Amino acid sequence: MNFLFLNSARTWGGNEKWVRLSATSLQGEHQCYLAFRTPLVGRKIPVTQYMLPFRHEFDLPTIASLIRIVHHHRIDVLIPTKRKEYILAGIVSKICGCTNIMRLGIVRDFQRKPFQSFVFNKLADGVIVNAEPVRKKLLESGFRNPERIRVIHNGLNTHEIVELAGQQTVDIPFGFIVSSMGELSQRKGFDMLIRSFAKFLYSSGAQNAGLVLIGEGPSKNSLQQLAHALNIERHVIFTGFLDNPYPYLAASHVFAMTSMNEGISNALLEAALLKNALISTTAGGGIQSVIREGENGFLLDYGDDKKLASILKKLYEHPELTTKTADEAAKTVTKMFSMEHMTQEITDFCKTLQKQQPQT
């Protein structure tokens, strides 16, 4: 099959990482192509690619370019990964007669809006989600074809991650390191993490503990101001965006994911692989299928600063518990999130949907 992935992101995040993993794992047995918007995304996904404007949902130059790409490469399957692309890919698939399989990575409440219903029920031939709660919410929001939704867990390129983690040694001046990674935006809940970390520092008196936040985003300045206001700025490191964040994750002891809304975080899975104890908000997504409370990680509700601070203190005061929890987390993700399984699931789902397409 010939696949065309669409990604209109301006920054690098979980969706973009999924595209890279999927496209590179499918490449070889299949042919994969990428239509992208920003050089930051294009340079990190090593397949034949086309830079397009992606200005809006009905951008005629983008639609025309996509049609030319589909015809030139005889594309069988379009895989859009963001809301704007769902419409663009839907239009192109109807014109060209190819299969449109949308990828949805987080829980979204579409509230049965007519336009959203049209996008998912008329423009989508299928939907890939990364967790069962995402599938459930999509059905509750009015998607009428449950057999056209497939839960496919994200794969992990374990060898690449471990190799990249060993490429350099990072100098972090703390004996107990808590990390987190993602776009510095309100949805990711980094303000909750900083407040909780401050509570942990004051309650434990830990002078050798540090918080490392990996990523860029619109909330960076306000988060830095929050750390300053709480008088913990010397304990918090903002690395900015990193092409290779894995040495930092390998140096970390605990990874905290505090999102308001998430599917299954790629960053959390990668941190687990690199032997971090996991703490996560339930976030409405599928993380409950990964974390077993007290065995390989800890769960809490979004906004529960006090509980997060308490868990950090417990892990700080009991390093043997941190090590044991981290070891179990690594075993879990290695077993559940293989690249081979993800690749086979995507291929099987696409073939199934292609067979169901009306012949033209």
DRENKOL-596510 format. One record per residue (C-alpha): residue number from 1; residue in three letters; x, y, z. Coordinates in nm, 3 decimals. Layout:
BEGIN
+------+------+---------+---------+---------+
: resi : resn :      c1 :      c2 :      c3 :
+------+------+---------+---------+---------+
:  NUM :  ALA :       X :       Y :       Z :
...
+------+------+---------+---------+---------+
//
This chain:
BEGIN
+------+------+---------+---------+---------+
: resi : resn :      c1 :      c2 :      c3 :
+------+------+---------+---------+---------+
:    1 :  MET :   0.000 :   0.000 :   0.000 :
:    2 :  ASN :   0.096 :   0.362 :  -0.048 :
:    3 :  PHE :   0.036 :   0.588 :   0.253 :
:    4 :  LEU :   0.024 :   0.968 :   0.270 :
:    5 :  PHE :   0.051 :   1.109 :   0.624 :
:    6 :  LEU :  -0.070 :   1.466 :   0.682 :
:    7 :  ASN :   0.065 :   1.686 :   0.958 :
:    8 :  SER :   0.005 :   2.061 :   0.979 :
:    9 :  ALA :   0.169 :   2.117 :   1.320 :
:   10 :  ARG :   0.392 :   2.417 :   1.383 :
:   11 :  THR :   0.575 :   2.240 :   1.667 :
:   12 :  TRP :   0.692 :   1.890 :   1.753 :
:   13 :  GLY :   0.475 :   1.682 :   1.986 :
:   14 :  GLY :   0.309 :   1.346 :   2.040 :
:   15 :  ASN :   0.115 :   1.343 :   1.712 :
:   16 :  GLU :   0.429 :   1.420 :   1.517 :
:   17 :  LYS :   0.623 :   1.151 :   1.699 :
:   18 :  TRP :   0.347 :   0.902 :   1.615 :
:   19 :  VAL :   0.370 :   0.996 :   1.246 :
:   20 :  ARG :   0.745 :   0.940 :   1.245 :
:   21 :  LEU :   0.715 :   0.602 :   1.417 :
:   22 :  SER :   0.430 :   0.486 :   1.195 :
:   23 :  ALA :   0.576 :   0.607 :   0.866 :
:   24 :  THR :   0.924 :   0.469 :   0.930 :
:   25 :  SER :   0.795 :   0.134 :   1.054 :
:   26 :  LEU :   0.562 :   0.090 :   0.754 :
:   27 :  GLN :   0.829 :   0.204 :   0.507 :
:   28 :  GLY :   0.986 :  -0.089 :   0.328 :
:   29 :  GLU :   0.694 :  -0.324 :   0.302 :
:   30 :  HIS :   0.487 :  -0.020 :   0.195 :
:   31 :  GLN :   0.558 :   0.324 :   0.052 :
:   32 :  CYS :   0.507 :   0.621 :   0.283 :
:   33 :  TYR :   0.489 :   0.993 :   0.203 :
:   34 :  LEU :   0.442 :   1.303 :   0.417 :
:   35 :  ALA :   0.259 :   1.632 :   0.358 :
:   36 :  PHE :   0.374 :   1.875 :   0.627 :
:   37 :  ARG :   0.368 :   2.245 :   0.714 :
:   38 :  THR :   0.679 :   2.327 :   0.917 :
:   39 :  PRO :   1.045 :   2.236 :   0.849 :
:   40 :  LEU :   1.080 :   2.135 :   1.216 :
:   41 :  VAL :   0.841 :   1.847 :   1.147 :
:   42 :  GLY :   0.964 :   1.761 :   0.798 :
:   43 :  ARG :   1.330 :   1.722 :   0.887 :
:   44 :  LYS :   1.252 :   1.466 :   1.158 :
:   45 :  ILE :   1.044 :   1.229 :   0.942 :
:   46 :  PRO :   1.268 :   1.056 :   0.685 :
:   47 :  VAL :   1.025 :   0.975 :   0.404 :
:   48 :  THR :   0.950 :   1.142 :   0.069 :
:   49 :  GLN :   0.776 :   1.463 :   0.165 :
:   50 :  TYR :   0.596 :   1.774 :   0.047 :
:   51 :  MET :   0.577 :   2.107 :   0.228 :
:   52 :  LEU :   0.226 :   2.256 :   0.191 :
:   53 :  PRO :   0.064 :   2.573 :   0.332 :
:   54 :  PHE :  -0.218 :   2.408 :   0.535 :
:   55 :  ARG :  -0.368 :   2.754 :   0.596 :
:   56 :  HIS :  -0.719 :   2.638 :   0.684 :
:   57 :  GLU :  -0.970 :   2.354 :   0.644 :
:   58 :  PHE :  -1.072 :   2.450 :   0.290 :
:   59 :  ASP :  -0.737 :   2.579 :   0.164 :
:   60 :  LEU :  -0.762 :   2.532 :  -0.214 :
:   61 :  PRO :  -0.385 :   2.536 :  -0.289 :
:   62 :  THR :  -0.333 :   2.264 :  -0.027 :
:   63 :  ILE :  -0.624 :   2.057 :  -0.162 :
:   64 :  ALA :  -0.492 :   2.089 :  -0.519 :
:   65 :  SER :  -0.141 :   1.986 :  -0.411 :
:   66 :  LEU :  -0.273 :   1.688 :  -0.215 :
:   67 :  ILE :  -0.473 :   1.572 :  -0.518 :
:   68 :  ARG :  -0.159 :   1.589 :  -0.736 :
:   69 :  ILE :   0.041 :   1.392 :  -0.476 :
:   70 :  VAL :  -0.231 :   1.127 :  -0.448 :
:   71 :  HIS :  -0.247 :   1.079 :  -0.826 :
:   72 :  HIS :   0.131 :   1.090 :  -0.879 :
:   73 :  HIS :   0.212 :   0.832 :  -0.610 :
:   74 :  ARG :  -0.112 :   0.634 :  -0.642 :
:   75 :  ILE :  -0.189 :   0.681 :  -0.275 :
:   76 :  ASP :  -0.416 :   0.419 :  -0.123 :
:   77 :  VAL :  -0.455 :   0.560 :   0.229 :
:   78 :  LEU :  -0.455 :   0.914 :   0.366 :
:   79 :  ILE :  -0.379 :   0.946 :   0.739 :
:   80 :  PRO :  -0.451 :   1.297 :   0.875 :
:   81 :  THR :  -0.351 :   1.359 :   1.236 :
:   82 :  LYS :  -0.504 :   1.696 :   1.331 :
:   83 :  ARG :  -0.853 :   1.845 :   1.306 :
:   84 :  LYS :  -0.773 :   2.080 :   1.017 :
:   85 :  GLU :  -0.637 :   1.790 :   0.816 :
:   86 :  TYR :  -0.941 :   1.571 :   0.880 :
:   87 :  ILE :  -1.144 :   1.797 :   0.650 :
:   88 :  LEU :  -0.872 :   1.844 :   0.391 :
:   89 :  ALA :  -0.808 :   1.470 :   0.371 :
:   90 :  GLY :  -1.181 :   1.398 :   0.364 :
:   91 :  ILE :  -1.232 :   1.626 :   0.064 :
:   92 :  VAL :  -0.931 :   1.483 :  -0.121 :
:   93 :  SER :  -1.030 :   1.123 :  -0.048 :
:   94 :  LYS :  -1.378 :   1.180 :  -0.193 :
:   95 :  ILE :  -1.234 :   1.339 :  -0.507 :
:   96 :  CYS :  -0.962 :   1.077 :  -0.558 :
:   97 :  GLY :  -1.136 :   0.765 :  -0.430 :
:   98 :  CYS :  -0.872 :   0.672 :  -0.172 :
:   99 :  THR :  -0.927 :   0.569 :   0.192 :
:  100 :  ASN :  -0.923 :   0.836 :   0.464 :
:  101 :  ILE :  -0.823 :   0.706 :   0.808 :
:  102 :  MET :  -0.808 :   0.976 :   1.074 :
:  103 :  ARG :  -0.579 :   0.944 :   1.373 :
:  104 :  LEU :  -0.710 :   1.073 :   1.707 :
:  105 :  GLY :  -0.464 :   1.070 :   1.995 :
:  106 :  ILE :  -0.653 :   1.233 :   2.282 :
:  107 :  VAL :  -1.004 :   1.233 :   2.426 :
:  108 :  ARG :  -1.218 :   1.502 :   2.265 :
:  109 :  ASP :  -1.579 :   1.580 :   2.346 :
:  110 :  PHE :  -1.746 :   1.672 :   2.017 :
:  111 :  GLN :  -2.084 :   1.729 :   2.188 :
:  112 :  ARG :  -2.273 :   1.592 :   1.887 :
:  113 :  LYS :  -2.218 :   1.909 :   1.687 :
:  114 :  PRO :  -2.353 :   1.870 :   1.331 :
:  115 :  PHE :  -2.028 :   1.975 :   1.166 :
:  116 :  GLN :  -1.819 :   1.737 :   1.376 :
:  117 :  SER :  -2.068 :   1.461 :   1.301 :
:  118 :  PHE :  -2.027 :   1.532 :   0.929 :
:  119 :  VAL :  -1.647 :   1.519 :   0.956 :
:  120 :  PHE :  -1.635 :   1.186 :   1.139 :
:  121 :  ASN :  -1.937 :   1.013 :   0.989 :
:  122 :  LYS :  -1.910 :   1.132 :   0.628 :
:  123 :  LEU :  -1.546 :   1.220 :   0.564 :
:  124 :  ALA :  -1.378 :   0.946 :   0.770 :
:  125 :  ASP :  -1.358 :   0.591 :   0.641 :
:  126 :  GLY :  -1.199 :   0.491 :   0.970 :
:  127 :  VAL :  -1.036 :   0.626 :   1.286 :
:  128 :  ILE :  -0.723 :   0.508 :   1.467 :
:  129 :  VAL :  -0.717 :   0.588 :   1.839 :
:  130 :  ASN :  -0.448 :   0.500 :   2.092 :
:  131 :  ALA :  -0.665 :   0.408 :   2.390 :
:  132 :  GLU :  -1.006 :   0.259 :   2.467 :
:  133 :  PRO :  -1.138 :   0.571 :   2.647 :
:  134 :  VAL :  -1.071 :   0.773 :   2.330 :
:  135 :  ARG :  -1.279 :   0.522 :   2.133 :
:  136 :  LYS :  -1.556 :   0.532 :   2.392 :
:  137 :  LYS :  -1.575 :   0.913 :   2.390 :
:  138 :  LEU :  -1.586 :   0.919 :   2.010 :
:  139 :  LEU :  -1.882 :   0.681 :   2.012 :
:  140 :  GLU :  -2.057 :   0.885 :   2.281 :
:  141 :  SER :  -2.006 :   1.194 :   2.067 :
:  142 :  GLY :  -2.204 :   1.047 :   1.781 :
:  143 :  PHE :  -1.968 :   0.836 :   1.568 :
:  144 :  ARG :  -2.202 :   0.579 :   1.417 :
:  145 :  ASN :  -1.966 :   0.306 :   1.303 :
:  146 :  PRO :  -1.789 :   0.136 :   1.597 :
:  147 :  GLU :  -1.640 :  -0.126 :   1.365 :
:  148 :  ARG :  -1.451 :   0.155 :   1.188 :
:  149 :  ILE :  -1.260 :   0.257 :   1.501 :
:  150 :  ARG :  -0.946 :   0.063 :   1.590 :
:  151 :  VAL :  -0.755 :   0.098 :   1.917 :
:  152 :  ILE :  -0.387 :   0.072 :   1.826 :
:  153 :  HIS :  -0.136 :   0.136 :   2.102 :
:  154 :  ASN :   0.162 :   0.353 :   2.015 :
:  155 :  GLY :   0.475 :   0.155 :   1.938 :
:  156 :  LEU :   0.812 :   0.233 :   2.090 :
:  157 :  ASN :   1.137 :   0.216 :   1.896 :
:  158 :  THR :   1.315 :   0.081 :   2.200 :
:  159 :  HIS :   1.657 :   0.030 :   2.041 :
:  160 :  GLU :   1.667 :   0.385 :   1.902 :
:  161 :  ILE :   1.557 :   0.542 :   2.231 :
:  162 :  VAL :   1.816 :   0.354 :   2.434 :
:  163 :  GLU :   2.087 :   0.435 :   2.179 :
:  164 :  LEU :   2.000 :   0.806 :   2.177 :
:  165 :  ALA :   1.988 :   0.812 :   2.557 :
:  166 :  GLY :   2.347 :   0.690 :   2.567 :
:  167 :  GLN :   2.484 :   0.944 :   2.319 :
:  168 :  GLN :   2.564 :   1.202 :   2.584 :
:  169 :  THR :   2.584 :   1.256 :   2.957 :
:  170 :  VAL :   2.389 :   1.548 :   3.098 :
:  171 :  ASP :   2.503 :   1.740 :   3.403 :
:  172 :  ILE :   2.199 :   1.795 :   3.624 :
:  173 :  PRO :   2.301 :   1.922 :   3.970 :
:  174 :  PHE :   2.045 :   1.727 :   4.168 :
:  175 :  GLY :   2.045 :   1.389 :   4.340 :
:  176 :  PHE :   1.669 :   1.335 :   4.296 :
:  177 :  ILE :   1.531 :   1.438 :   3.956 :
:  178 :  VAL :   1.168 :   1.470 :   3.852 :
:  179 :  SER :   1.110 :   1.526 :   3.481 :
:  180 :  SER :   0.825 :   1.602 :   3.244 :
:  181 :  MET :   0.810 :   1.661 :   2.871 :
:  182 :  GLY :   0.571 :   1.814 :   2.621 :
:  183 :  GLU :   0.445 :   2.140 :   2.478 :
:  184 :  LEU :   0.444 :   2.405 :   2.750 :
:  185 :  SER :   0.073 :   2.477 :   2.720 :
:  186 :  GLN :  -0.217 :   2.501 :   2.959 :
:  187 :  ARG :  -0.354 :   2.160 :   2.860 :
:  188 :  LYS :  -0.036 :   1.987 :   2.976 :
:  189 :  GLY :  -0.078 :   2.102 :   3.337 :
:  190 :  PHE :   0.281 :   2.204 :   3.406 :
:  191 :  ASP :   0.154 :   2.471 :   3.645 :
:  192 :  MET :   0.006 :   2.194 :   3.861 :
:  193 :  LEU :   0.339 :   2.011 :   3.852 :
:  194 :  ILE :   0.537 :   2.319 :   3.958 :
:  195 :  ARG :   0.296 :   2.393 :   4.247 :
:  196 :  SER :   0.311 :   2.031 :   4.362 :
:  197 :  PHE :   0.689 :   2.025 :   4.339 :
:  198 :  ALA :   0.704 :   2.337 :   4.557 :
:  199 :  LYS :   0.480 :   2.171 :   4.817 :
:  200 :  PHE :   0.705 :   1.863 :   4.809 :
:  201 :  LEU :   1.019 :   2.073 :   4.860 :
:  202 :  TYR :   0.874 :   2.262 :   5.155 :
:  203 :  SER :   0.733 :   1.951 :   5.325 :
:  204 :  SER :   1.041 :   1.734 :   5.274 :
:  205 :  GLY :   1.316 :   1.992 :   5.305 :
:  206 :  ALA :   1.482 :   1.827 :   5.005 :
:  207 :  GLN :   1.766 :   2.051 :   4.894 :
:  208 :  ASN :   1.900 :   1.804 :   4.637 :
:  209 :  ALA :   1.576 :   1.765 :   4.437 :
:  210 :  GLY :   1.522 :   1.919 :   4.095 :
:  211 :  LEU :   1.247 :   1.946 :   3.836 :
:  212 :  VAL :   1.339 :   1.928 :   3.466 :
:  213 :  LEU :   1.079 :   2.048 :   3.213 :
:  214 :  ILE :   1.156 :   1.954 :   2.852 :
:  215 :  GLY :   0.980 :   2.146 :   2.577 :
:  216 :  GLU :   0.872 :   2.482 :   2.443 :
:  217 :  GLY :   0.535 :   2.649 :   2.423 :
:  218 :  PRO :   0.317 :   2.952 :   2.489 :
:  219 :  SER :   0.310 :   2.899 :   2.867 :
:  220 :  LYS :   0.686 :   2.903 :   2.918 :
:  221 :  ASN :   0.710 :   3.259 :   3.052 :
:  222 :  SER :   0.419 :   3.218 :   3.291 :
:  223 :  LEU :   0.561 :   2.888 :   3.419 :
:  224 :  GLN :   0.899 :   3.049 :   3.482 :
:  225 :  GLN :   0.724 :   3.331 :   3.667 :
:  226 :  LEU :   0.532 :   3.075 :   3.876 :
:  227 :  ALA :   0.856 :   2.900 :   3.978 :
:  228 :  HIS :   1.000 :   3.240 :   4.073 :
:  229 :  ALA :   0.690 :   3.338 :   4.272 :
:  230 :  LEU :   0.709 :   3.010 :   4.465 :
:  231 :  ASN :   1.080 :   3.073 :   4.532 :
:  232 :  ILE :   1.188 :   2.743 :   4.377 :
:  233 :  GLU :   1.344 :   2.869 :   4.052 :
:  234 :  ARG :   1.686 :   2.730 :   4.145 :
:  235 :  HIS :   1.528 :   2.384 :   4.162 :
:  236 :  VAL :   1.359 :   2.404 :   3.820 :
:  237 :  ILE :   1.534 :   2.363 :   3.484 :
:  238 :  PHE :   1.363 :   2.461 :   3.157 :
:  239 :  THR :   1.560 :   2.288 :   2.881 :
:  240 :  GLY :   1.360 :   2.425 :   2.587 :
:  241 :  PHE :   1.295 :   2.202 :   2.288 :
:  242 :  LEU :   1.551 :   1.922 :   2.251 :
:  243 :  ASP :   1.615 :   1.715 :   1.938 :
:  244 :  ASN :   1.736 :   1.441 :   2.170 :
:  245 :  PRO :   1.565 :   1.457 :   2.511 :
:  246 :  TYR :   1.648 :   1.100 :   2.606 :
:  247 :  PRO :   1.971 :   1.164 :   2.803 :
:  248 :  TYR :   1.763 :   1.386 :   3.033 :
:  249 :  LEU :   1.497 :   1.118 :   3.073 :
:  250 :  ALA :   1.766 :   0.858 :   3.140 :
:  251 :  ALA :   1.912 :   1.078 :   3.415 :
:  252 :  SER :   1.570 :   1.129 :   3.574 :
:  253 :  HIS :   1.425 :   0.920 :   3.857 :
:  254 :  VAL :   1.056 :   1.011 :   3.831 :
:  255 :  PHE :   0.847 :   1.121 :   3.534 :
:  256 :  ALA :   0.525 :   1.313 :   3.600 :
:  257 :  MET :   0.254 :   1.361 :   3.337 :
:  258 :  THR :  -0.001 :   1.614 :   3.464 :
:  259 :  SER :  -0.218 :   1.677 :   3.157 :
:  260 :  MET :  -0.579 :   1.788 :   3.172 :
:  261 :  ASN :  -0.652 :   1.576 :   2.866 :
:  262 :  GLU :  -0.443 :   1.302 :   2.708 :
:  263 :  GLY :  -0.457 :   0.966 :   2.532 :
:  264 :  ILE :  -0.151 :   0.763 :   2.622 :
:  265 :  SER :   0.146 :   0.998 :   2.639 :
:  266 :  ASN :   0.443 :   0.900 :   2.420 :
:  267 :  ALA :   0.672 :   1.093 :   2.653 :
:  268 :  LEU :   0.550 :   0.893 :   2.951 :
:  269 :  LEU :   0.611 :   0.562 :   2.771 :
:  270 :  GLU :   0.962 :   0.669 :   2.672 :
:  271 :  ALA :   1.040 :   0.778 :   3.026 :
:  272 :  ALA :   0.920 :   0.443 :   3.155 :
:  273 :  LEU :   1.145 :   0.260 :   2.909 :
:  274 :  LEU :   1.437 :   0.464 :   3.048 :
:  275 :  LYS :   1.363 :   0.349 :   3.404 :
:  276 :  ASN :   1.155 :   0.632 :   3.550 :
:  277 :  ALA :   0.893 :   0.575 :   3.815 :
:  278 :  LEU :   0.566 :   0.706 :   3.669 :
:  279 :  ILE :   0.314 :   0.953 :   3.807 :
:  280 :  SER :   0.018 :   1.050 :   3.591 :
:  281 :  THR :  -0.316 :   1.222 :   3.603 :
:  282 :  THR :  -0.592 :   0.997 :   3.481 :
:  283 :  ALA :  -0.645 :   1.265 :   3.212 :
:  284 :  GLY :  -0.951 :   1.098 :   3.064 :
:  285 :  GLY :  -0.736 :   0.876 :   2.844 :
:  286 :  GLY :  -0.601 :   0.522 :   2.847 :
:  287 :  ILE :  -0.323 :   0.556 :   3.101 :
:  288 :  GLN :  -0.517 :   0.336 :   3.343 :
:  289 :  SER :  -0.444 :   0.044 :   3.111 :
:  290 :  VAL :  -0.072 :   0.106 :   3.161 :
:  291 :  ILE :  -0.027 :   0.208 :   3.525 :
:  292 :  ARG :  -0.106 :  -0.035 :   3.803 :
:  293 :  GLU :  -0.133 :   0.176 :   4.115 :
:  294 :  GLY :   0.163 :   0.130 :   4.348 :
:  295 :  GLU :   0.327 :  -0.135 :   4.126 :
:  296 :  ASN :   0.463 :   0.045 :   3.820 :
:  297 :  GLY :   0.337 :   0.396 :   3.891 :
:  298 :  PHE :   0.084 :   0.620 :   4.060 :
:  299 :  LEU :  -0.240 :   0.783 :   3.941 :
:  300 :  LEU :  -0.416 :   1.097 :   4.059 :
:  301 :  ASP :  -0.686 :   1.338 :   3.946 :
:  302 :  TYR :  -0.591 :   1.650 :   3.757 :
:  303 :  GLY :  -0.555 :   1.941 :   4.001 :
:  304 :  ASP :  -0.473 :   1.728 :   4.305 :
:  305 :  ASP :  -0.154 :   1.916 :   4.397 :
:  306 :  LYS :  -0.151 :   1.775 :   4.748 :
:  307 :  LYS :  -0.153 :   1.410 :   4.637 :
:  308 :  LEU :   0.118 :   1.467 :   4.378 :
:  309 :  ALA :   0.338 :   1.635 :   4.637 :
:  310 :  SER :   0.276 :   1.344 :   4.874 :
:  311 :  ILE :   0.376 :   1.086 :   4.610 :
:  312 :  LEU :   0.695 :   1.278 :   4.532 :
:  313 :  LYS :   0.785 :   1.290 :   4.899 :
:  314 :  LYS :   0.722 :   0.915 :   4.935 :
:  315 :  LEU :   0.946 :   0.834 :   4.639 :
:  316 :  TYR :   1.215 :   1.075 :   4.759 :
:  317 :  GLU :   1.223 :   0.923 :   5.107 :
:  318 :  HIS :   1.215 :   0.563 :   4.978 :
:  319 :  PRO :   1.462 :   0.532 :   4.689 :
:  320 :  GLU :   1.419 :   0.154 :   4.684 :
:  321 :  LEU :   1.049 :   0.207 :   4.603 :
:  322 :  THR :   1.144 :   0.446 :   4.322 :
:  323 :  THR :   1.380 :   0.187 :   4.172 :
:  324 :  LYS :   1.130 :  -0.097 :   4.204 :
:  325 :  THR :   0.848 :   0.108 :   4.051 :
:  326 :  ALA :   1.070 :   0.223 :   3.764 :
:  327 :  ASP :   1.180 :  -0.133 :   3.686 :
:  328 :  GLU :   0.818 :  -0.249 :   3.668 :
:  329 :  ALA :   0.725 :   0.046 :   3.445 :
:  330 :  ALA :   1.001 :  -0.048 :   3.199 :
:  331 :  LYS :   0.881 :  -0.408 :   3.187 :
:  332 :  THR :   0.523 :  -0.297 :   3.125 :
:  333 :  VAL :   0.587 :  -0.067 :   2.830 :
:  334 :  THR :   0.834 :  -0.307 :   2.668 :
:  335 :  LYS :   0.564 :  -0.575 :   2.668 :
:  336 :  MET :   0.263 :  -0.360 :   2.571 :
:  337 :  PHE :   0.402 :  -0.117 :   2.313 :
:  338 :  SER :   0.603 :  -0.298 :   2.048 :
:  339 :  MET :   0.664 :  -0.140 :   1.707 :
:  340 :  GLU :   0.596 :  -0.470 :   1.534 :
:  341 :  HIS :   0.248 :  -0.498 :   1.684 :
:  342 :  MET :   0.161 :  -0.137 :   1.599 :
:  343 :  THR :   0.276 :  -0.177 :   1.238 :
:  344 :  GLN :   0.076 :  -0.497 :   1.189 :
:  345 :  GLU :  -0.236 :  -0.344 :   1.343 :
:  346 :  ILE :  -0.221 :  -0.036 :   1.117 :
:  347 :  THR :  -0.169 :  -0.253 :   0.809 :
:  348 :  ASP :  -0.453 :  -0.492 :   0.895 :
:  349 :  PHE :  -0.695 :  -0.207 :   0.972 :
:  350 :  CYS :  -0.619 :  -0.027 :   0.646 :
:  351 :  LYS :  -0.661 :  -0.345 :   0.442 :
:  352 :  THR :  -0.992 :  -0.418 :   0.612 :
:  353 :  LEU :  -1.129 :  -0.072 :   0.540 :
:  354 :  GLN :  -1.007 :  -0.081 :   0.181 :
:  355 :  LYS :  -1.203 :  -0.399 :   0.121 :
:  356 :  GLN :  -1.516 :  -0.227 :   0.254 :
:  357 :  GLN :  -1.477 :   0.070 :   0.018 :
:  358 :  PRO :  -1.726 :   0.087 :  -0.270 :
:  359 :  GLN :  -1.560 :   0.005 :  -0.601 :
:  360 :  THR :  -1.527 :   0.296 :  -0.846 :
+------+------+---------+---------+---------+
//
